[in-house]
Amino acid sequence: MSPLSVTPAPTAKKRVFDRVLDKGIVSKGELMDALSLTSTSMTRLLEEMISENVLQLSGHGDSTGGRRPLLYRLNPEYGYAVGLEISRIFSSIALFDMNMNKLVSERWRMDDRMTPEALIDRVEAFLDRARKERAIPPERIIGIGIGAVGPLLPGEGLIQKPLYFPSPGWTNVPITRLLEERIGIPCTLENGANMALLGEHWAMRDENIRHMLYVSVGYGLRSAVMSGGQIVYGATDMEGSIGQMIIQVDGPRLQGRGNPGALEAFASIQALETQSRALLKSGSSSILSELSNPEDLDFDDLLEAMAKGDPLVQELFDRSASYLGVGLANLVNALHPEKVILGGALLSAYEGAFSIAADAALRNVYHSDEYRPAFSKGALQEDAVAFGAALLIYRRMIV
């Protein structure tokens, strides 16, 4: 099994591997056209990769006048990748085969006991269970991709100073080193929003989208951008900076941090909690008035109240989604994506938020007669980060 690495100048074999990874099932002719290789060279490569068990035959394609072409796909059992999402509210982990089929997965709430050590314990227990269930030799798991809340130093495998984690200990965590020392599998760390976008782009690959925007709305706001089919990286990891977009000059600050009037003060889970507490203290009528102490209110209380038809909570959620739409319009007008993917815990919890935010954004798109991006909840949704992180392992793999 080859080690994990980044290959700046991919070999012909790596180019074949990447093409099959992206397309799923391909013919020799398709590979020749895409990679500009001769028939002799392609035949030799395919035979070599089959003998190494990297590729396998997958039946015959449709005839175009002659013999039906042989089809090829990656051998799903050649290697397995793990995708790990580390986020503020929920984290998840999943095992994928080389055809990006999810085999085993687990998702859990990040509470005040979920320290880095406890999370690593959970990852280790998951891998032990997954290997036994699927009878996978340890050496066949080629890597763990980690998509985490920032800010990060991905090259150093370091989670720096993420805000609002329920448990202590999440400052300057060398997560890749800790996992590798415990589990003995190569790990790579990346921005979680980038991994979600990478995964969603792969899942929608038949649409041939080149320019995409991903926005996750949870306890905070996170975003990622793709241009020309490639993730756009800035000078530093600042995935949460979308939340600091000012949409109301001299507006409120959230938790005494960030810009006054920033988007996260209007459209985030913590904004909803803060606004609800303030309204309850002022005597507003709500099912939540039954709480003995408004300061104890949390997102679960809001969801329960909305499920019971509480008008106050419903209005807060709808208003939050409208503000989100304004922020999205600003991003769309600056970046001009073909498709905008909206995800995150808030969007998952409240079905109506998506349509309210998308409609508000489209009303404010510049030159909307000529340009109207498509809005989507995504194909992978809550699996997007783990999926993209596992996909990254295969993208960086040497064959």
N, C-alpha and C positions, 0 to 999 in steps of 0.2 A: 504494500500500500504506500503510495507516495505521500510525502508530507504536504502540509498546507503551506501555500506561498502565494505571493503576488507575482505574476509573470508579465512584465512590461512588453515583451516581444513574444507573443504566443507562437508556439510551434504549429506546424500544420495539423498535428494530432490534437493539440489543444483547441485549435479552431474548429475542427470537426466535432470534438466533444461539446464545445459551447453551442454550436449550431443545433446539435441534436438535443441538448438540454433545453434550449429555447423553443424548439419546434415540436418536440415529443417523438414524432415518427417521421422519418424522411427517407427519400430514395437516393440512390447514388447520383442520379442526374441532378436532383435538387442541390445536393452538396457540391457538385462540380460547378454548377451555375453560380452558387452563392460565394464559393471560395476560390473560384478561378484556378482550379487544379485540373490537370489532364486526367483522362480516363485511367491510364496506367498508374499514375500516382495515387489516385483515389482508390482504385482496386487494392493496391498494396496496403494503404492505410487501413481500409476497412477490414481486410483479412487479418492484419496485425492486431487491430483493436478487438476483433472477435476472438482471436486466439488468447488474448490477455483477459477475456471475459468482461471487458469494458462495454462492448456492444453486443447485441444479440439480434438475430433476424426476427422480424415481426410480420410475416406474411408477405403478400403481394399487393402492389398498387394496381390502379386501373390501367388498362392498355391504351396506348395512344397510336396503335397501328401495328405494333410488333408484339414481342413477348411482354407479359406483365412484369413490371420492375419489382425487384426485391426491395423490401422496406426494412429499415433499421431503427432500433431504439436503444437507449442505454439499458444495461443490465441492472434492474432495480436492486439486486443483491450485491452488486460490486462494492458498494460503500453506503454508509448511512450518515446523515447529518442531523444535528440537534439544533433547534432554534429555541432560544430563551429570551423571554421578554421580562424586563425589570421595570415596573412602573409604580406610581404612587398608590393607586387604588387596587388594581389587580395585577398579578404577574402570572405568566404561563410558560409552559415548556412543552415541546412536541418533538417526536422522532419522525424523520422523513426518510423514505428510500430515494434512490437516485432518479426516479421519475416524479419526484415531489408529491408522492402519496403520503398523507399523514397516517402513521401507523398507530401511535400511542400518544396521548396528550393529557395534560393536567392543568388546571387553572385554580388559583387561590386568591383570597383576599389578603391584602397587605395590612396587617394590623400592627399594634404596638409591640408585638412579640417577634415580628418578622425582621430580625436583624440580619446583617450580611451572613453571619455564621449560621443562623437558622435557615436562610435561603439556600446556602450551599448544602446543608444537610438534606434539604428537600430535593435538590437537584440530584444528589448522590443516590438517594432512595429511589427516585424516579428512574434513573438509568439502570439501577439494579433490577427493578421490576420490568422495565421495557425489554432489557436484554433477555431475561428469562422467558417472558411472554412470547417473544419472537425468535428465540433460540439464535441470537446474534452473537458471534464471537466478539470479544472486546476490541480486537484490532480492526474490526470492520467499521467501527464508528470513527469517522475520520476527523471530526471536529465539532465544536460547539460555537455557534454564532450567537452573540449576545446583543440584543437591541435594548438600550437602556435610556432612561430619562437623563438629560444632561444638566449641567455642562459636563463634558467628558474630555479626556485626553486619549483618543482611541489608540494612537500609536503606542502609548504606555499602558494601555489596558486599565485606565484609571477613571473611576466615577468620582468627580470632584466635589461639588457642593450643591447637590440637588435640594430644592426646597420642599417642605411640606410632607416629608416621609413620616408615617405614623410612629416608626420605631427609631431609636437612636442608632448611631454608629455608621451612618451612610455618608460621611464626609471623608474624602480622599481614600476611597476603597480601591485597592489594586485587584479588581475582581477577576481578571483573567489569570493572574498569578495564583490567587487563592484557589480558584477552581482547578487549575492545572496541577497544583501541588496535591490537592485532595483526590482528584479523579484520574489524572494522568492522560487527559485528552487535550489536544491543542485547542485553544480558545481564541476568538477574535471579538473585539468590542466595537460597536458602532452605535451611532445615534438611532434611537428607536423609531423616530418619525421617518428617517431615511429608509430604514429597513421595511417599514410598512409600505412606503411608496414603491420600493423595489419589488416587494411581493405582489402588490396590486397591479403594477405594470406587467409583471410576468403573467398573472392570471388573466389579464386583458390583452395578451400579446397579439391575438388575432385581429384586434381593432387597429393595430399599427399606429398607436398614439405616440407622438414624439415629445409633446410638451404637457406636463401634468403638475398639478398642485395637490398636496395632501395636507389636510388640517385635522388635527385631533383635539377634541374639546373634552377635557376632563377636569381634574382639580385645577389645572392650568391649561394653557394653550400651547400646542406644538405644531410645527409645520415643516414640510420638506418640499423641494422644488426639483423637477426634472426638465431639462432642456436638451433637445436633440437626442433623446433617449438615454441621457446620462444624468445621474444625480449631481446637482449643483452644490459645491462645497464653498463655504466662505473662509475667511482668514482664521476664524476661530469657531468653536462649536457653540452656537447660541440658538439652539432649537426653540427655546421659549421666548425669543424676542418678539414674535408675533403678538404676544400678549401685551407688549408695551407700546403697541400702535395707539396713538392718541386719537380718540374719536369724539372727545368732548373737552375742549379747552377749559382748564380749571375745574375739571370734574373730580370725583372722589379718587382716592388712592386705596389700594387694597392691602389690608394688613399693615399699613404704614410703609409699604415698599413700592418701588417702581414709580412710573410717571403718573401724575395726576390726570384723570380722565382716560386712562389706558383701557384697552379692550377687555383685559382680564378682569377689570373691576365691574364689568357689565355682563360678560358672557363666559362664565366658568362656574364650576360647582362651588368653589369657595365664595364666589360673588353671590350666588343664590343663597348660600347659608348665611352670609353676612347680612344681606338685605332682609331675609326672613326674620332673623333675630331682632333687627332694628324695628321692623314693623310690629312684631309681637310686643316688644317693650313699649311701643307707643300706643298700644291698646287696639290694634287692628283686629278685626274679627276673623277667626280662622279655627279650623279643627285643631291646629297646633297650639291654640291657647290653653289646651288641657295640660301641656307640658308644665311641670313645676318650675323649671328654670330654662328660659329661652336660650341661655348660653350652652345648654346641653344638646341643642338641636343639631342634627346632622343630615346628610344627603338622604339617608334611608328614611328619615322622618318625612322629608319633603316628598319622596316618591310614594310613601304610604298615604299622605294627605291628598296628593293628586289623584291617586287611584280611587279615593273616596269622593272625588269631585269637588275638592276645595277650590273656590273661585280665586282666592288670594294667591295660592300657590300656582294655579294654572296661569294667572296673569303674569306672575314673575317668570315662569318658564317661557311663555310666549314672548315677553319683552326681551328676555335674554337672547332668544333665537333671532329676534329682529336686529338687535345690536350686532350679533355675530354676522348677520348678512351684510351689514354696513362695512364691517372689517373685511369680509370676503370680497366685497366690491372693490375696496382699495387695493387689495392684492391682485385681483383679476385685472384691474385697469393698469397695474404696473407690470405684471408678468405675462399676461395674455396666454394662459394655458388653454389647451384644447379640452381638457377634462379636469374637474375638481372633485377629489374624493374627500368626503367628510366622515370622520370616525371619532372614536373616543367614548368614554363612559357616559357623558351627558347625552350624546346623540343616541347611544344604545338604549338608554333608560327612558327617553321620551320620544316616541315615534313622530310626533308632530314637529319637533325641532328642525328636522331636515328640510321639510317643505317650506317652513316659514323662513329659514335662513337662506335657502336657495332662491326663493321668490324675491326676498329683499335684495339679495345680491344682484340678480338679473335686472331688477328695476333700476339699478344704479350703474350698470355696465355702460361704459362710454362707447358710442357708435354701435348700440345694440342691434340696429337694423342689419349691419354687416357682420357683426361678431357676437356670437352667443355660445359661450362654453357650455359643455354638458356637465351637470352635477350628478354625482353618484354616491351611494353609501358604500361602494366597493364590492368586490366579489368575495373577498376573504374576511372582511370586517374584523371581528375580535381576534382572528388568527393571523392577521396581516403581519404584525411585528415578528412573531416567531417564524412564520413562513419565510419572510424576507431574510431573516438572520440565517436560517438554514440554507437558503438559496445562495447567500453570499459565500458560504463554505464551499459549495460546488463551483461557484464562479472563480474562486481563488485556488482551486485544487490543481495540482500538477498531474498530468497523465502522460 
